[in-house]
Amino acid sequence: MRFQRTVRILREDDVRATLDMASCITACDSAFAAYSRGGAALPGVIQLNIPERQGEVHVKAGHLHGAPFYAVKIVSGFPRNVELGYPLTDGMVVVFDAETGAPAAFLLDNGYLTAVRTGAAGGVAARYLAPEQVWNVAVIGTGDQARYQLDALALERPGFTNVSVWGRHADRAEALVATLPDRAGLPEGCTYTVAASVEDAVHDADVVITCTSSQTSLVRGEWLKLGAHVTAVGSDAPNKQELDPTLPARADLLVVDSRKQAAAIGELHHALAAGLIDEWKAVELGEICARTHPGRTSASQLTVCDLTGVGVQDVAAANVVMEHAGDRGDVIEL
């Protein structure tokens, strides 16, 4: 007799209704800790390039030991979609029952889960590494991730009053700034301005967020004020870079989501290639989440967090979705 199986189909609206930033930050905090304690399975990233369309595809997977579900995610980035009026990113997540290995759900989220979990990782970084009092924030980049990073920062450091945005295209920076005052969850009365240069954006920032697809360094350490924190999320491939390699090297505390992965594709990778740093200078964010490393210990420290994106974030977010899904979506038989 054939074994009957059912799979839940959750579309973007369902995923948006079940995955909020606060829950995702909490889940990612625990996931980072589990990863650094050896409580997670995390294979390497598969990267597929589509050069004729300047596209890139990442496949990430993982399992948190003891969690009810593991997941495999496929996400794409096609920058030339702007010319077509299509979203820059897309993707889906396949969720499996960790007890039987059977598929449990297809999350047809159009990249939303990736966007939230990336923002949530920035929130975890801010929780442990940002100055206690944050007034001024610099955002380098004008895509959706700029918004999600600010959403997460507002949950962890809700008092910021000024955000300075820089982007390669001034019109996109102006468009982003125009939307932020009405974005739910951001501090009331905060002012948002477009900076003329990266240096102008970051020079007085307590927190600097870089979220671009840049292949050349944008931020230099000498531009930063004493005690600043930098969260860099754009370097998720060997050819991508947002920070001058001297910046991770000069940081009082350099933090990475995965030491092995950041050494291969992150800002750490570029500092290692330049011969400016030893890999073991980098502390894993999970070590701080697990309280085996103290994190920031002084208001004057320069801290840098290099987030390349690890599969345990996707698994953590997918488990939140499944926990909150209830009877949402469609159920089909396989």
C-alpha positions as CSV (number, residue, x, y, z in Angstrom):
1,M,0.0,0.0,0.0
2,R,1.3,3.4,-1.0
3,F,2.3,5.7,1.9
4,Q,0.1,8.8,2.0
5,R,1.9,12.1,2.7
6,T,0.7,15.7,2.9
7,V,2.7,18.9,2.4
8,R,1.6,22.4,3.3
9,I,2.0,25.2,0.8
10,L,2.6,28.6,2.4
11,R,2.9,31.6,0.1
12,E,4.5,35.0,0.8
13,D,1.4,36.4,2.6
14,D,1.3,33.4,4.9
15,V,5.0,33.7,5.7
16,R,4.7,37.4,6.4
17,A,1.8,36.7,8.8
18,T,3.8,34.1,10.7
19,L,7.3,35.6,10.8
20,D,7.9,38.9,12.6
21,M,11.2,40.5,13.2
22,A,11.2,40.2,17.0
23,S,10.5,36.5,16.9
24,C,13.2,36.0,14.2
25,I,15.8,37.8,16.3
26,T,15.1,35.6,19.2
27,A,15.2,32.5,17.0
28,C,18.5,33.5,15.3
29,D,20.1,34.4,18.6
30,S,19.5,30.8,19.8
31,A,20.5,29.4,16.4
32,F,23.9,31.2,16.4
33,A,24.5,29.9,19.9
34,A,23.7,26.3,18.9
35,Y,25.9,26.6,15.8
36,S,29.0,27.7,17.8
37,R,28.3,25.1,20.5
38,G,28.2,22.3,17.9
39,G,24.5,21.9,18.1
40,A,23.7,22.4,14.5
41,A,24.5,20.7,11.1
42,L,25.5,23.3,8.5
43,P,26.8,22.1,5.1
44,G,28.7,24.5,2.8
45,V,26.9,27.0,0.6
46,I,26.2,26.1,-3.1
47,Q,26.7,29.1,-5.3
48,L,25.5,29.1,-8.9
49,N,26.2,32.1,-11.1
50,I,24.1,33.1,-14.2
51,P,26.6,35.5,-15.8
52,E,24.5,36.4,-18.9
53,R,22.0,38.0,-16.5
54,Q,24.5,39.0,-13.7
55,G,22.5,36.6,-11.6
56,E,23.6,34.6,-8.6
57,V,21.8,31.7,-6.8
58,H,22.6,30.5,-3.3
59,V,21.5,27.2,-1.8
60,K,21.8,26.9,2.0
61,A,20.6,24.2,4.3
62,G,20.9,23.3,8.0
63,H,19.5,21.6,11.0
64,L,19.3,22.7,14.6
65,H,19.7,19.6,16.7
66,G,16.4,18.8,18.4
67,A,14.3,21.2,16.2
68,P,11.2,19.6,14.6
69,F,12.1,20.7,11.1
70,Y,15.2,21.1,9.0
71,A,15.3,23.2,5.8
72,V,16.9,23.8,2.4
73,K,16.7,27.3,0.9
74,I,17.2,28.5,-2.7
75,V,17.5,32.2,-3.1
76,S,18.4,34.3,-6.2
77,G,19.6,37.8,-6.8
78,F,19.3,39.3,-10.3
79,P,20.2,43.0,-10.2
80,R,19.2,43.6,-13.8
81,N,15.6,42.8,-12.7
82,V,15.3,46.6,-12.0
83,E,15.2,47.2,-15.7
84,L,12.3,44.7,-16.0
85,G,10.3,46.0,-13.0
86,Y,10.8,42.6,-11.2
87,P,12.0,42.1,-7.7
88,L,15.8,41.9,-7.3
89,T,15.6,38.8,-5.1
90,D,13.4,35.7,-5.2
91,G,13.4,32.2,-3.7
92,M,11.7,29.5,-1.7
93,V,12.4,27.3,1.3
94,V,11.6,23.6,1.5
95,V,10.9,22.4,5.1
96,F,11.3,18.8,6.1
97,D,10.2,16.8,9.1
98,A,13.3,16.1,11.2
99,E,11.9,12.9,12.5
100,T,11.1,11.2,9.2
101,G,12.8,13.3,6.5
102,A,9.5,13.7,4.7
103,P,8.8,17.1,3.1
104,A,6.5,19.1,5.4
105,A,6.1,22.5,3.7
106,F,7.0,24.6,0.7
107,L,7.5,28.2,1.7
108,L,6.9,30.2,-1.5
109,D,8.1,33.4,0.2
110,N,9.7,35.2,-2.8
111,G,12.8,35.8,-0.7
112,Y,10.9,37.3,2.3
113,L,12.3,34.8,4.8
114,T,15.8,35.6,3.7
115,A,15.2,39.3,4.0
116,V,13.9,39.0,7.6
117,R,16.5,36.5,8.8
118,T,19.3,38.7,7.4
119,G,17.8,41.7,9.2
120,A,17.4,39.6,12.4
121,A,21.1,38.7,12.3
122,G,21.9,42.4,12.3
123,G,19.5,42.7,15.3
124,V,21.4,40.0,17.2
125,A,24.7,41.8,16.4
126,A,23.3,45.1,17.7
127,R,22.0,43.3,20.8
128,Y,25.6,42.4,21.9
129,L,27.9,44.8,20.0
130,A,26.3,48.2,19.5
131,P,26.9,51.0,22.0
132,E,24.3,51.1,24.7
133,Q,23.1,54.5,23.5
134,V,22.8,54.9,19.7
135,W,21.8,58.3,18.4
136,N,23.2,58.4,14.8
137,V,23.0,55.5,12.3
138,A,24.6,55.3,8.9
139,V,23.1,53.0,6.2
140,I,25.2,52.2,3.2
141,G,22.8,50.7,0.6
142,T,19.3,51.5,-0.6
143,G,17.6,48.1,-1.2
144,D,15.1,46.4,1.0
145,Q,17.7,45.1,3.4
146,A,18.3,48.7,4.5
147,R,14.8,48.7,5.8
148,Y,15.0,45.3,7.5
149,Q,18.3,46.2,9.2
150,L,16.7,49.4,10.6
151,D,13.7,47.4,11.7
152,A,15.9,45.1,13.7
153,L,18.1,47.9,15.1
154,A,15.0,49.7,16.3
155,L,14.0,46.7,18.4
156,E,17.4,46.5,20.0
157,R,18.4,50.2,20.2
158,P,15.2,52.1,19.9
159,G,16.5,55.6,20.7
160,F,18.3,56.6,17.5
161,T,17.3,60.0,16.2
162,N,19.2,60.4,13.0
163,V,19.8,58.1,10.0
164,S,22.1,59.0,7.2
165,V,21.7,57.0,3.9
166,W,24.2,56.7,1.1
167,G,23.7,54.8,-2.2
168,R,25.5,54.8,-5.5
169,H,22.3,56.1,-7.1
170,A,21.1,59.3,-5.4
171,D,17.6,58.9,-6.6
172,R,17.3,55.5,-4.9
173,A,18.7,56.9,-1.7
174,E,16.1,59.7,-1.8
175,A,13.3,57.3,-2.5
176,L,14.3,55.2,0.5
177,V,14.6,58.2,2.8
178,A,11.1,59.3,1.7
179,T,9.6,56.0,2.9
180,L,11.3,55.6,6.2
181,P,9.4,58.2,8.3
182,D,6.2,56.3,7.8
183,R,7.7,52.8,8.4
184,A,6.1,51.1,11.4
185,G,8.4,50.3,14.2
186,L,11.1,53.0,13.5
187,P,11.6,55.6,16.2
188,E,9.1,58.5,16.2
189,G,10.7,61.8,15.3
190,C,13.8,60.3,13.7
191,T,15.2,62.3,10.9
192,Y,16.4,60.7,7.6
193,T,18.8,62.3,5.2
194,V,20.8,61.4,2.1
195,A,24.6,61.7,2.5
196,A,26.8,63.0,-0.3
197,S,29.4,60.4,0.3
198,V,30.1,57.3,2.4
199,E,32.5,59.3,4.5
200,D,29.9,61.9,5.2
201,A,27.4,59.2,6.1
202,V,29.6,57.3,8.6
203,H,31.7,60.0,10.3
204,D,29.5,60.6,13.3
205,A,27.6,57.3,13.3
206,D,27.3,55.1,16.4
207,V,26.2,52.2,14.2
208,V,27.1,51.7,10.6
209,I,25.2,49.2,8.5
210,T,26.4,48.2,5.1
211,C,24.0,46.2,2.9
212,T,25.1,46.5,-0.7
213,S,26.3,44.1,-3.5
214,S,29.6,46.1,-3.8
215,Q,32.7,44.5,-5.2
216,T,35.0,47.2,-4.0
217,S,35.5,48.5,-0.4
218,L,33.3,51.4,0.7
219,V,34.0,52.1,4.4
220,R,37.4,53.0,5.8
221,G,38.2,52.7,9.5
222,E,39.7,56.1,9.9
223,W,36.3,57.6,9.0
224,L,34.6,56.1,12.1
225,K,34.2,57.7,15.5
226,L,35.5,56.2,18.7
227,G,33.2,53.3,20.0
228,A,31.4,52.8,16.7
229,H,29.9,49.5,15.6
230,V,29.8,48.2,12.0
231,T,27.4,45.5,10.8
232,A,28.4,44.4,7.3
233,V,25.9,42.1,5.5
234,G,26.7,42.4,1.8
235,S,29.8,40.2,1.4
236,D,28.3,36.8,0.7
237,A,30.5,35.8,-2.1
238,P,34.3,35.9,-2.6
239,N,34.1,38.8,-5.1
240,K,32.0,41.0,-2.8
241,Q,33.4,43.6,-0.4
242,E,32.1,46.5,1.5
243,L,34.9,47.3,4.1
244,D,38.4,48.3,3.5
245,P,40.4,45.3,4.7
246,T,42.2,47.4,7.3
247,L,38.9,47.9,9.1
248,P,38.4,44.3,10.3
249,A,42.1,44.2,11.1
250,R,42.0,47.3,13.3
251,A,38.7,46.4,15.0
252,D,39.0,45.9,18.8
253,L,36.5,43.1,18.4
254,L,35.9,41.4,15.0
255,V,32.8,39.1,15.0
256,V,31.6,36.7,12.3
257,D,28.6,34.5,11.9
258,S,30.8,31.6,10.8
259,R,34.6,31.7,11.0
260,K,35.0,29.1,8.3
261,Q,32.5,30.7,5.9
262,A,33.6,34.3,6.6
263,A,37.2,33.3,5.9
264,A,36.1,32.0,2.5
265,I,33.6,34.7,1.3
266,G,33.3,37.5,3.9
267,E,35.1,40.7,4.9
268,L,37.4,38.4,6.9
269,H,38.3,36.8,3.6
270,H,39.6,40.0,2.2
271,A,41.6,40.9,5.4
272,L,43.2,37.4,5.3
273,A,44.0,37.8,1.6
274,A,45.7,41.1,2.3
275,G,47.8,39.5,5.1
276,L,46.4,41.9,7.7
277,I,44.8,39.5,10.1
278,D,44.9,36.0,11.6
279,E,41.6,34.0,11.2
280,W,41.5,33.3,14.9
281,K,41.2,37.0,15.7
282,A,37.5,36.6,14.7
283,V,35.0,35.6,17.3
284,E,31.8,33.8,16.3
285,L,28.6,35.6,17.0
286,G,27.3,32.4,18.5
287,E,30.0,32.4,21.1
288,I,28.7,35.7,22.3
289,C,25.1,34.5,22.2
290,A,26.1,31.4,24.2
291,R,27.9,33.6,26.8
292,T,31.2,32.0,26.2
293,H,32.6,35.3,25.0
294,P,31.7,38.7,26.6
295,G,31.2,40.7,23.4
296,R,31.6,44.4,23.7
297,T,33.2,45.3,27.0
298,S,34.0,49.0,26.6
299,A,32.2,52.0,25.2
300,S,35.3,53.0,23.3
301,Q,35.7,49.7,21.4
302,L,35.4,49.6,17.6
303,T,33.4,46.5,16.8
304,V,32.8,44.9,13.4
305,C,30.3,42.1,12.7
306,D,30.8,40.3,9.3
307,L,27.6,38.6,8.4
308,T,27.8,36.2,5.5
309,G,24.5,34.5,6.1
310,V,24.4,30.9,7.5
311,G,21.8,28.2,7.0
312,V,20.9,28.0,10.6
313,Q,19.3,31.4,10.3
314,D,17.0,30.0,7.6
315,V,16.2,26.9,9.7
316,A,15.5,29.0,12.7
317,A,13.1,31.3,10.7
318,A,11.4,28.3,9.0
319,N,10.7,26.7,12.4
320,V,9.1,30.0,13.6
321,V,6.9,30.0,10.5
322,M,5.9,26.4,11.0
323,E,5.2,27.0,14.7
324,H,2.9,29.9,13.9
325,A,1.3,28.6,10.7
326,G,-1.8,27.0,12.2
327,D,-4.1,26.1,9.4
328,R,-2.7,28.7,6.9
329,G,-1.9,27.8,3.4
330,D,-3.0,24.8,1.3
331,V,-2.4,21.2,2.0
332,I,-1.7,18.8,-0.8
333,E,-1.2,15.1,-1.0
334,L,2.0,13.7,-2.5
